Amino acid sequence: MLDKNSIQTFLEKDIHAIFISFIQSGCAGTKVSVETEFDQINLVSSPINENIIAFYRADEKDILEQGHITFAKGKWIFSSEKIQDRCGCGSSFSFEKKG
């Protein structure tokens, strides 16, 4: 789910837990957010590898686990078969086809 370079960067910074979520933002309407400081209350988790645990909102977990997240050109990019539309820069997307 998370690209190897991002995993390595988190480990080098001694970060072992991340919060991944969808936020309303961008031309296409949704972006993925990856945070290292967060409250774990009411979140579900699953290991990314033996050293990093990802936390999610329960209703986003399945989509996030089926997708791939890459950090490129200063922004997080989410890729998934469920994405129907994407903005020109690639960082925002929609799960529904837009006009």
Secondary structure, 3 states (H helix, E strand, C coil): CECHHHHHHHHHCCCCEEEEEEEECCCCCEEEEEECCCCCCCCEEEECCCCCEEEECHHHHHHHHHCEEEEECCEEEEECCCCCEECCCCCCEECCCCC
